């Protein structure tokens, strides 16, 4: 089975924050987790794909780039998007289908926006999805802390389905590239 790690909006300005926006919750742990899962992806011969948002840092400069702490493999594919949905207006779906990917492991930012959408759209677009429980983050909203937003999404996205394909939530310490979806079918 072909698999891919999809790292969404792991961009310097989004993770570190700026004069208007705080850094994401537990940013150092998030960066460490992304790097550890990239290693697992490479060890399992899975593709590594990054998606950057053109709204971050006005789509330019260091703030727009993938965070410098992240060890981007030379083989990684990078897509840029202009919407919350990583599949909208990008060649992501075509790329994954051409690579024969059946299972996506998803992580990155921000939990309630692009991560939630990617998990749901991944299942709609014919992929089984694993969301990395400790591999996504966000900032506080006006009504919920970042930690509560993350915990809520980990709960509601575990077992989310679209008839033939669904998502599970697993910790980064798990063997993420040995899918467990068939245990639930």
Contact map, one row per residue, 1 for C-alpha under 8 A:
11100000000000000000000000000000000000000000000000000000000000000000000000000000000000000000000000001110000000000000000000000000000000000000000000000000000000000000000000000000000000000
11110000000000000000000000000000000000000000010000000000000000000000000000000000000000000000000000111110000000000000000000000000000000000000000000000000000000000000000000000000000000000
11111000000000000000000000000000000000000000011000000000000000000000000000000000000000000000000000011111100000000000000000000000000000000000000000000000000000000000000000000000100000000
01111100000000000000000000000000000000001000011110000000000000000000000000000000000000000000000100001011100000000000000000000000000000000000000000000000000000000000000000000000000000000
00111110000000000000000000000000000001001000011110000000000000000000000000000000000000000000000000000001111000000000000000000000000000000000000000000000000000000000000000000000000000000
00011111000000000000000000000000000000000000000111100000000000000000000000000000000000000000000000000001111000000000000000000000000000000000000000000000000000000000000000000000000000000
00001111110000000000000000000000010000000000000111100000000000000000000000000000000000000000000000000000011100000000000000000000000000000000000000000000000000000000000000000000000000000
00000111110000000000000000000000000000000000000001110000000000000000000000000000000001000000000000000000011110000110000000000000000000000000000000000000000000000000000000000000000000000
00000011111001000000000000000000000000000000000001111000000000000100000000000000000000000000000000000000000111000000000000000000000000000000000000000000000000000000000000000000000000000
00000011111101100000000000000000000000000000000001110000000000000110000000000000000000000000000000000000000110000000000000000000000000000000000000000000000000000000000000000000000000000
00000000111111100000000000000000000000000000000000010001000000111110000000000000000000000000000000000000000000000000000000000000000000000000000000000000000000000000000000000000000000000
00000000011111111000000000000000000000000000000000000000000001111111000000000000000000000000000000000000000000000000000000000000000000000000000000000000000000000000000000000000000000000
00000000001111111100000000000000000000000000000000000001100001110010000000000000000000000000000000000000000000000000000000000000000000000000000000000000000000000000000000000000000000000
00000000111111111100001100000000000000000000000000000001000000100000000000000000000000000000000000000000000010000000000000000000000000000000000000000000000000000000000000000000000000000
00000000011111111000001100100000000000000000000000000000000000000010000000000000000000000000000000000000000010000000000000000000000000000000000000000000000000000000000000000000000000000
00000000000111111100011100100000000000000000000000000000000000000000000000000000000000000000000000000000000000000000000000000000000000000000000000000000000000000000000000000000000000000
00000000000111111111111100000000000000000000000000000000000000000000000000000000000000000000000000000000000000000000000000000000000000000000000000000000000000000000000000000000000000000
00000000000011011111111000000000000000000000000000000000000000000000000000000000000000000000000000000000000000000000000000000000000000000000000000000000000000000000000000000000000000000
00000000000000001111110000000000000000000000000000000000000000000000000000000000000000000000000000000000000000000000000000000000000000000000000000000000000000000000000000000000000000000
00000000000000001111110000000000000000000000000000000000000000000000000000000000000000000000000000000000000000000000000000000000000000000000000000000000000000000000000000000000000000000
00000000000000001111111000000000000000000000000000000000000000000000000000000000000000000000000000000000000000000000000000000000000000000000000000000000000000000000000000000000000000000
00000000000000011111111100000000000000000000000000000000000000000000000000000000000000000000000000000000000000000000000000000000000000000010000000000000000000000000000000000000000000000
00000000000001111100111110100000000000000000000000000000000000000000000000000000000000000000000000000000000000000000000000000000000000000010000000000000000000000000000000000000000000000
00000000000001111000011111100000000000000000000000000000000000000000000000000000000000000000000000000000000000000000000000000000000000001110000001000000000000000000000000000000000000000
00000000000000000000001111100000000000000000000000000000000000000000000000000000000000000000000000000000000000000000000000000000000000001111000001100000000000000000000000000000000000000
00000000000000000000000111111100000000000000000000000000000000000000000000000000000000000000000000000000000000000000000000000000000000001000000000000000000000000000000000000000000000000
00000000000000110000001111111110000000000000000000000000000000000000000000000000000000000000000000000000000000000000000000000000000000001000000000000000000000000000000000000000000000000
00000000000000000000000001111111000000000000000000000000000000000000000000000000000000000000000000000000000000000000000000000000000000000000000000000000000000000000000000000000000000000
00000000000000000000000001111111100000000000000000000000000000000000000000000000000000000000000000000000000000000000000000000000000000000000000000000000000000000000000000000000000000000
00000000000000000000000001111111110000000000000000000000000000000000000000000000000000000000000000000000000000000000000000000000000001111000000000000000000000000000000000000000000000000
00000000000000000000000000111111111000000000000000000000000000000000110000000000000000000000000000000000000000000000000000000000000000000000000000000000000000000000000000000000000000000
00000000000000000000000000011111111100000000000000000000000000000000000000000000000000000000000000000000000000000000000000000000000000000000000000000000000000000000000000000000000000000
00000000000000000000000000001111111110000000000000000000000000000000000000000000000000000000000000000000000000000000000000000000000001100000000000000000000000000000000000010000000000000
00000010000000000000000000000111111111000000000000000000000000000000010000000000000000000000000000000000001100000000000000000000000000100000000000000000000000000000000000000000000000000
00000000000000000000000000000011111111100000000000000000000000000000011000000000000000000000000000000000000000000000000000000000000000000000000000000000000000000000000000000000000000000
00000000000000000000000000000001111111110000000000000000000000000000000000000000000000000000000000000000000000000000000000000000000000000000000000000000000000000000000000010000000000000
00000000000000000000000000000000111111111000000000000000000000000000000000000000000000000000000000000000000000000000000000000000000000000000000000000000000000000000000000010000000000000
00001000000000000000000000000000011111111100000100000000000000000000001000000000000000000000000000000000000000000000000000000000000000000000000000000000000000000000000000000000000000000
00000000000000000000000000000000001111111110000000000000000000000000000000000000000000000000000000000000000000000000000000000000000000000000000000000000000000000000000000000000000000000
00000000000000000000000000000000000111111111000000000000000000000000000000000000000000000000000000000000000000000000000000000000000000000000000000000000000000000000000000000001100000000
00011000000000000000000000000000000011111111111100000000000000000000000000000000000000000000000000000000000000000000000000000000000000000000000000000000000000000000000000000000100000000
00000000000000000000000000000000000001111111111100000000000000000000000000000000000000000000000000000000000000000000000000000000000000000000000000000000000000000000000000000000000000000
00000000000000000000000000000000000000111111110000000000000000000000000000000000000000000000000000000000000000000000000000000000000000000000000000000000000000000000000000000000000000000
00000000000000000000000000000000000000011111110000000000000000000000000000000000000000000000000000000000000000000000000000000000000000000000000000000000000000000000000000000000100000000
00000000000000000000000000000000000000001111111000000000000000000000000000000000000000000000000000000000000000000000000000000000000000000000000000000000000000000000000000000000000000000
01111000000000000000000000000000000000001111111100000000000000000000000000000000000000000000000000000000000000000000000000000000000000000000000000000000000000000000000000000000100000000
00111000000000000000000000000000000000001100111110000000000000000000000000110000000000000000000000000000000000000000000000000000000000000000000000000000000000000000000000000000000000000
00011110000000000000000000000000000001001100011111000000000000000000000010111000000000000000000000000000000000000000000000000000000000000000000000000000000000000000000000000000000000000
00011110000000000000000000000000000000000000001111100000000000000000000000011110000000000000000000000000000000000000000000000000000000000000000000000000000000000000000000000000000000000
00000111110000000000000000000000000000000000000111110000000000000000000000011110000000000000000000000000000000000000000000000000000000000000000000000000000000000000000000000000000000000
00000111110000000000000000000000000000000000000011111000000000000000000000000111100001000000000000000000000000000000000000000000000000000000000000000000000000000000000000000000000000000
00000001111000000000000000000000000000000000000001111100000000011100000000000111100000000000000000000000000000000000000000000000000000000000000000000000000000000000000000000000000000000
00000000100000000000000000000000000000000000000000111111001000010000000000000001111000000000000000000000000000000000000000000000000000000000000000000000000000000000000000000000000000000
00000000000000000000000000000000000000000000000000011111111100010000000000000001110000000000000000000000000000000000000000000000000000000000000000000000000000000000000000000000000000000
00000000000000000000000000000000000000000000000000001111111000000000000000000000010000000000000000000000000000000000000000000000000000000000000000000000000000000000000000000000000000000
00000000001011000000000000000000000000000000000000001111111100110000000000000000000000000000000000000000000000000000000000000000000000000000000000000000000000000000000000000000000000000
00000000000010000000000000000000000000000000000000000111111110110000000000000000000000000000000000000000000000000000000000000000000000000000000000000000000000000000000000000000000000000
00000000000000000000000000000000000000000000000000000111111100010000000000000000000000000000000000000000000000000000000000000000000000000000000000000000000000000000000000000000000000000
00000000000000000000000000000000000000000000000000001111111110010000000000000000000000000000000000000000000000000000000000000000000000000000000000000000000000000000000000000000000000000
00000000000000000000000000000000000000000000000000000101111111111000000000000000000000000000000000000000000000000000000000000000000000000000000000000000000000000000000000000000000000000
00000000000000000000000000000000000000000000000000000000101111111000000000000000000000000000000000000000000000000000000000000000000000000000000000000000000000000000000000000000000000000
00000000000110000000000000000000000000000000000000000000000111111000000000000000000000000000000000000000000000000000000000000000000000000000000000000000000000000000000000000000000000000
00000000001111000000000000000000000000000000000000000001100111111110000000000000000000000000000000000000000000000000000000000000000000000000000000000000000000000000000000000000000000000
00000000001110000000000000000000000000000000000000011101111111111100000000000000000000000000000000000000000000000000000000000000000000000000000000000000000000000000000000000000000000000
00000000001100000000000000000000000000000000000000010000000111111111000000000000000000000000000000000000000000000000000000000000000000000000000000000000000000000000000000000000000000000
00000000111100000000000000000000000000000000000000010000000000111111010000000000000000000000000000000000000000000000000000000000000000000000000000000000000000000000000000000000000000000
00000000011110100000000000000000000000000000000000000000000000101111110000000000000000000000000000000000000000000000000000000000000000000000000000000000000000000000000000000000000000000
00000000000100000000000000000000000000000000000000000000000000001111111000000000000000000000000000000000000000000000000000000000000000000000000000000000000000000000000000000000000000000
00000000000000000000000000000010000000000000000000000000000000000011111000000000000000000000000000000000000000000000000000000000000000000000000000000000000000000000000000000000000000000
00000000000000000000000000000010011000000000000000000000000000000111111100000000000000000000000000000000000000000000000000000000000000000000000000000000000000000000000000000000000000000
00000000000000000000000000000000001001000000000000000000000000000001111110000000000000000000000000000000000000000000000000000000000000000000000000000000000000000000000000000000000000000
00000000000000000000000000000000000000000000000000000000000000000000011111010000000000000000000000000000000000000000000000000000000000000000000000000000000000000000000000000000000000000
00000000000000000000000000000000000000000000000100000000000000000000001111110000000000000000000000000000000000000000000000000000000000000000000000000000000000000000000000000000000000000
00000000000000000000000000000000000000000000000000000000000000000000000111110000000000000000000000000000000000000000000000000000000000000000000000000000000000000000000000000000000000000
00000000000000000000000000000000000000000000001100000000000000000000000011111000000000000000000000000000000000000000000000000000000000000000000000000000000000000000000000000000000000000
00000000000000000000000000000000000000000000001111000000000000000000000111111100000000000000000000000000000000000000000000000000000000000000000000000000000000000000000000000000000000000
00000000000000000000000000000000000000000000000111000000000000000000000000111110000000000000000000000000000000000000000000000000000000000000000000000000000000000000000000000000000000000
00000000000000000000000000000000000000000000000011110000000000000000000000011111000000000000000000000000000000000000000000000000000000000000000000000000000000000000000000000000000000000
00000000000000000000000000000000000000000000000011110000000000000000000000001111100000000111000000000000000000000000000000000000000000000000000000000000000000000000000000000000000000000
00000000000000000000000000000000000000000000000000111100000000000000000000000111110000000100000000000000000000000000000000000000000000000000000000000000000000000000000000000000000000000
00000000000000000000000000000000000000000000000000111100000000000000000000000011111111011100000000000000000000000000000000000000000000000000000000000000000000000000000000000000000000000
00000000000000000000000000000000000000000000000000001110000000000000000000000001111100001000000000000000000000000000000000000000000000000000000000000000000000000000000000000000000000000
00000000000000000000000000000000000000000000000000001000000000000000000000000000111111011000000000000000000000000000000000000000000000000000000000000000000000000000000000000000000000000
00000000000000000000000000000000000000000000000000000000000000000000000000000000111111000000000000000000000000001100100000000000000000000000000000000000000000000000000000000000000000000
00000000000000000000000000000000000000000000000000000000000000000000000000000000101111110000000000000000000000000100110010000000000000000000000000000000000000000000000000000000000000000
00000001000000000000000000000000000000000000000000100000000000000000000000000000101111111101000000000000000000000100110000000000000000000000000000000000000000000000000000000000000000000
00000000000000000000000000000000000000000000000000000000000000000000000000000000000011111111100000000000000000000000010010000000000000000000000000000000000000000000000000000000000000000
00000000000000000000000000000000000000000000000000000000000000000000000000000000101011111100000000000000000000000000000000000000000000000000000000000000000000000000000000000000000000000
00000000000000000000000000000000000000000000000000000000000000000000000000000000111001111110000000000000000000000000000000000000000000000000000000000000000000000000000000000000000000000
00000000000000000000000000000000000000000000000000000000000000000000000000000011100001111111100000000000000000000000000000000000000000000000000000000000000000000000000000000000000000000
00000000000000000000000000000000000000000000000000000000000000000000000000000010000000101111111000000000000000000000000000000000000000000000000000000000000000000000000000000000000000000
00000000000000000000000000000000000000000000000000000000000000000000000000000010000001100111111100000000000000000000000000000000000000000000000000000000000000000000000000000000000000000
00000000000000000000000000000000000000000000000000000000000000000000000000000000000000100111111110000000000000000000000000001000000000000000000000000000000000000000000000000000000000000
00000000000000000000000000000000000000000000000000000000000000000000000000000000000000000011111111000000000000000000000000000000000000000000000000000000000000000000000000000000000000000
00000000000000000000000000000000000000000000000000000000000000000000000000000000000000000011111111100000000000000000000000000000000000000000000000000000000000000000000000000000000000000
00010000000000000000000000000000000000000000000000000000000000000000000000000000000000000001111111111000000000000000000000000000000000000000000000000000000000000000000000000000000000000
00000000000000000000000000000000000000000000000000000000000000000000000000000000000000000000111111111000000000000000000000000000000000000000000000000000000000000000000000000000000000000
00000000000000000000000000000000000000000000000000000000000000000000000000000000000000000000011111111000000000000000000000000000000000000000000000000000000000000000000000000000000000000
01000000000000000000000000000000000000000000000000000000000000000000000000000000000000000000001111111000000000000000000000000000000000000000000000000000000000000000000000000000000000000
01100000000000000000000000000000000000000000000000000000000000000000000000000000000000000000000111111100000000000000000000000000000000000000000000000000000000000000000000000000000000000
11110000000000000000000000000000000000000000000000000000000000000000000000000000000000000000000111111111000000000000000000000010000000000000000000000000000000000000000000000000000000000
11100000000000000000000000000000000000000000000000000000000000000000000000000000000000000000000000011111000000000000000000000111000000000000000000000000000000000000000000000000000000000
11110000000000000000000000000000000000000000000000000000000000000000000000000000000000000000000000001111100000000000000000000011110000000000000000000000000000000000000000000000001000000
00111100000000000000000000000000000000000000000000000000000000000000000000000000000000000000000000001111110000000000000001000011110000000000000000000000000000000000000000000000000000000
00111100000000000000000000000000000000000000000000000000000000000000000000000000000000000000000000000011111000000000000000000000111100000000000000000000000000000000000000000001100000000
00001111000000000000000000000000000000000000000000000000000000000000000000000000000000000000000000000001111100000010011000000000111100000000000000000000000000000000000000000000000000000
00001111000000000000000000000000010000000000000000000000000000000000000000000000000000000000000000000000111110000010000000000000001100110000000000000000000000000000000000000000000000000
00000011110000000000000000000000010000000000000000000000000000000000000000000000000000000000000000000000011111100010000000000000000000111000000000000000000000000000000000000000000000000
00000001110001100000000000000000000000000000000000000000000000000000000000000000000000000000000000000000001111101110000000000000000000011100000000000000000000000000000000000000000000000
00000000100000000000000000000000000000000000000000000000000000000000000000000000000000000000000000000000000111111110000000000000000000011110000000000000000000000000000000000000000000000
00000000000000000000000000000000000000000000000000000000000000000000000000000000000000000000000000000000000111111111000000000000000000011100000000001100100000000000000000000000000000000
00000000000000000000000000000000000000000000000000000000000000000000000000000000000000000000000000000000000001111111100000000000000000000100000000001100100000000000000000000000000000000
00000000000000000000000000000000000000000000000000000000000000000000000000000000000100000000000000000000000011111111100000000000000000000000000000000000000000000000000000000000000000000
00000001000000000000000000000000000000000000000000000000000000000000000000000000000111000000000000000000000011111111110000000000000000000000000000000000000000000000000000000000000000000
00000001000000000000000000000000000000000000000000000000000000000000000000000000000000000000000000000000011111111111111000000000000000010000000000000000000000000000000000000000000000000
00000000000000000000000000000000000000000000000000000000000000000000000000000000000000000000000000000000000000111111111100000000000000000000000000000000100010000000000000000000000000000
00000000000000000000000000000000000000000000000000000000000000000000000000000000000111000000000000000000000000011111111110000000000000000000000000000000000000000000000000000000000000000
00000000000000000000000000000000000000000000000000000000000000000000000000000000000011100000000000000000010000000111111111000000000000000000000000000000000000000000000000000000000000000
00000000000000000000000000000000000000000000000000000000000000000000000000000000000000000000000000000000010000000011111111100000101000000000000000000000000010000000001000000000000000000
00000000000000000000000000000000000000000000000000000000000000000000000000000000000000000000000000000000000000000001111111110000000000000000000000000000000000011000001000000000000000000
00000000000000000000000000000000000000000000000000000000000000000000000000000000000010100000000000000000000000000000111111111000000000000000000000000000000000000000000000000000000000000
00000000000000000000000000000000000000000000000000000000000000000000000000000000000000000000000000000001000000000000011111111111100000000000000000000000000000000000000000000000000000000
00000000000000000000000000000000000000000000000000000000000000000000000000000000000000000000000000000000000000000000001111111111100000000000000000000000000000001101111000000000000000000
00000000000000000000000000000000000000000000000000000000000000000000000000000000000000000000000000000000000000000000000111111110000000000000000000000000000000000100100000000000000000000
00000000000000000000000000000000000000000000000000000000000000000000000000000000000000000000100000000000000000000000000011111110000000000000000000000000000000000000000000000000000000000
00000000000000000000000000000000000000000000000000000000000000000000000000000000000000000000000000000100000000000000000001111111000000000000000000000000000000000001100000000000000000000
00000000000000000000000000000000000000000000000000000000000000000000000000000000000000000000000000001111000000000000000001111111100000000000000000000000000000000000110000000000000000000
00000000000000000000000000000000000000000000000000000000000000000000000000000000000000000000000000000111000000000000000001100111110000000000000000000000000000000000111000000000000010000
00000000000000000000000000000000000000000000000000000000000000000000000000000000000000000000000000000011110000000000001001100011111000000000000000000000000000000000111100000000000000000
00000000000000000000000000000000000000000000000000000000000000000000000000000000000000000000000000000011110000000000000000000001111100000000000000000000000000000000001111000001001000000
00000000000000000000000000000000000000000000000000000000000000000000000000000000000000000000000000000000111000000000001000000000111110100000000000000000010010000000001111000000000000000
00000000000000000000000000000000000000000000000000000000000000000000000000000000000000000000000000000000111000000000000000000000011111110000000000000000000000000000000011110000000000000
00000000000000000000000000000000000000000000000000000000000000000000000000000000000000000000000000000000000000000000000000000000001111110000000000000000010000000000000011110000000000000
00000000000000000000000000000100100000000000000000000000000000000000000000000000000000000000000000000000000000000000000000000000000111110000000000000000000000000000000000110000000000000
00000000000000000000000000000100110000000000000000000000000000000000000000000000000000000000000000000000001100000000000000000000001111111000000000000000000000000000000000110000000000000
00000000000000000000000000000100000000000000000000000000000000000000000000000000000000000000000000000000001111100010000000000000000111111100000000000100000000000000000000000000000000000
00000000000000000000000111100100000000000000000000000000000000000000000000000000000000000000000000000000000111100000000000000000000000111110000001000100000000000000000000000000000000000
00000000000000000000000110000000000000000000000000000000000000000000000000000000000000000000000000000000000011110000000000000000000000011111000001001100000000000000000000000000000000000
00000000000000000000011110000000000000000000000000000000000000000000000000000000000000000000000000000000000001000000000000000000000000001111100011000000000000000000000000000000000000000
00000000000000000000000010000000000000000000000000000000000000000000000000000000000000000000000000000000000000000000000000000000000000000111111111101000000000000000000000000000000000000
00000000000000000000000000000000000000000000000000000000000000000000000000000000000000000000000000000000000000000000000000000000000000000011111111000000000000000000000000000000000000000
00000000000000000000000000000000000000000000000000000000000000000000000000000000000000000000000000000000000000000000000000000000000000000001111100000000000000000000000000000000000000000
00000000000000000000000000000000000000000000000000000000000000000000000000000000000000000000000000000000000000000000000000000000000000000001111110000000000000000000000000000000000000000
00000000000000000000000000000000000000000000000000000000000000000000000000000000000000000000000000000000000000000000000000000000000000000001111111011000000000000000000000000000000000000
00000000000000000000000000000000000000000000000000000000000000000000000000000000000000000000000000000000000000000000000000000000000000000011101111111000000000000000000000000000000000000
00000000000000000000000110000000000000000000000000000000000000000000000000000000000000000000000000000000000000000000000000000000000000001111100111111100000000000000000000000000000000000
00000000000000000000000010000000000000000000000000000000000000000000000000000000000000000000000000000000000000000000000000000000000000000001000011111110000000000000000000000000000000000
00000000000000000000000000000000000000000000000000000000000000000000000000000000000000000000000000000000000000000000000000000000000000000000000111111111000000000000000000000000000000000
00000000000000000000000000000000000000000000000000000000000000000000000000000000000000000000000000000000000000110000000000000000000000000101000111111111100000000000000000000000000000000
00000000000000000000000000000000000000000000000000000000000000000000000000000000000000000000000000000000000000110000000000000000000000011100000001111111110000000000000000000000000000000
00000000000000000000000000000000000000000000000000000000000000000000000000000000000000000000000000000000000000000000000000000000000000000000000000111111111000000000000000000000000000000
00000000000000000000000000000000000000000000000000000000000000000000000000000000000000000000000000000000000000000000000000000000000000000000000000011111111100000000000000000000000000000
00000000000000000000000000000000000000000000000000000000000000000000000000000000000000000000000000000000000000110001000000000000000000000000000000001111111110000000000000000000000000000
00000000000000000000000000000000000000000000000000000000000000000000000000000000000000000000000000000000000000000000000000000000001010000000000000000111111111000000000010000000000000000
00000000000000000000000000000000000000000000000000000000000000000000000000000000000000000000000000000000000000000000000000000000000000000000000000000011111111000000000000000000000000000
00000000000000000000000000000000000000000000000000000000000000000000000000000000000000000000000000000000000000000000000000000000000000000000000000000001111111110000000000000000000000000
00000000000000000000000000000000000000000000000000000000000000000000000000000000000000000000000000000000000000000001001000000000001000000000000000000000111111110000001110000000000000000
00000000000000000000000000000000000000000000000000000000000000000000000000000000000000000000000000000000000000000000000000000000000000000000000000000000011111110000001110000000000000000
00000000000000000000000000000000000000000000000000000000000000000000000000000000000000000000000000000000000000000000000000000000000000000000000000000000000111111000011110000000000000000
00000000000000000000000000000000000000000000000000000000000000000000000000000000000000000000000000000000000000000000000100000000000000000000000000000000000111111100011100000000000000000
00000000000000000000000000000000000000000000000000000000000000000000000000000000000000000000000000000000000000000000000100100000000000000000000000000000000000111111111000000000000000000
00000000000000000000000000000000000000000000000000000000000000000000000000000000000000000000000000000000000000000000000000110000000000000000000000000000000000011111110000000000000000000
00000000000000000000000000000000000000000000000000000000000000000000000000000000000000000000000000000000000000000000000000000000000000000000000000000000000000001111110000000000000000000
00000000000000000000000000000000000000000000000000000000000000000000000000000000000000000000000000000000000000000000000000100100000000000000000000000000000000001111110000000000000000000
00000000000000000000000000000000000000000000000000000000000000000000000000000000000000000000000000000000000000000000000000110111100000000000000000000000000000001111111000000000000000000
00000000000000000000000000000000000000000000000000000000000000000000000000000000000000000000000000000000000000000000000000100011100000000000000000000000000000111111111100000000000010000
00000000000000000000000000000000000000000000000000000000000000000000000000000000000000000000000000000000000000000000001100100001111000000000000000000000000011111000111110000000000010000
00000000000000000000000000000000000000000000000000000000000000000000000000000000000000000000000000000000000000000000000000000000111000000000000000000000000011110000011111000000000010000
00000000000000000000000000000000000000000000000000000000000000000000000000000000000000000000000000000000000000000000000000000000011110000000000000000000010011100000001111100000000000000
00000000000000000000000000000000000000000000000000000000000000000000000000000000000000000000000000000000000000000000000000000000011110000000000000000000000000000000000111110101000000000
00000000000000000000000000000000000000000000000000000000000000000000000000000000000000000000000000000000000000000000000000000000000111100000000000000000000000000000000011111101000000000
00000000000000000000000000000000100110000000000000000000000000000000000000000000000000000000000000000000000000000000000000000000000111100000000000000000000000000000000001111111000000000
00000000000000000000000000000000000000000000000000000000000000000000000000000000000000000000000000000000000000000000000000000000000000000000000000000000000000000000000000111111000000000
00000000000000000000000000000000000000000000000000000000000000000000000000000000000000000000000000000000000000000000000000000000000000000000000000000000000000000000000001111111000000000
00000000000000000000000000000000000000000000000000000000000000000000000000000000000000000000000000000000000000000000000000000000000000000000000000000000000000000000000000011111110000000
00000000000000000000000000000000000000010000000000000000000000000000000000000000000000000000000000000000100000000000000000000000010000000000000000000000000000000000000001111111111000000
00100000000000000000000000000000000000011001010000000000000000000000000000000000000000000000000000000000100000000000000000000000000000000000000000000000000000000000000000000011111000000
00000000000000000000000000000000000000000000000000000000000000000000000000000000000000000000000000000000000000000000000000000000000000000000000000000000000000000000000000000011111100000
00000000000000000000000000000000000000000000000000000000000000000000000000000000000000000000000000000010000000000000000000000000010000000000000000000000000000000000000000000001111111000
00000000000000000000000000000000000000000000000000000000000000000000000000000000000000000000000000000000000000000000000000000000000000000000000000000000000000000000000000000000011111110
00000000000000000000000000000000000000000000000000000000000000000000000000000000000000000000000000000000000000000000000000000001000000000000000000000000000000000000011100000000001111111
00000000000000000000000000000000000000000000000000000000000000000000000000000000000000000000000000000000000000000000000000000000000000000000000000000000000000000000000000000000001111111
00000000000000000000000000000000000000000000000000000000000000000000000000000000000000000000000000000000000000000000000000000000000000000000000000000000000000000000000000000000000111111
00000000000000000000000000000000000000000000000000000000000000000000000000000000000000000000000000000000000000000000000000000000000000000000000000000000000000000000000000000000000111111
00000000000000000000000000000000000000000000000000000000000000000000000000000000000000000000000000000000000000000000000000000000000000000000000000000000000000000000000000000000000011111
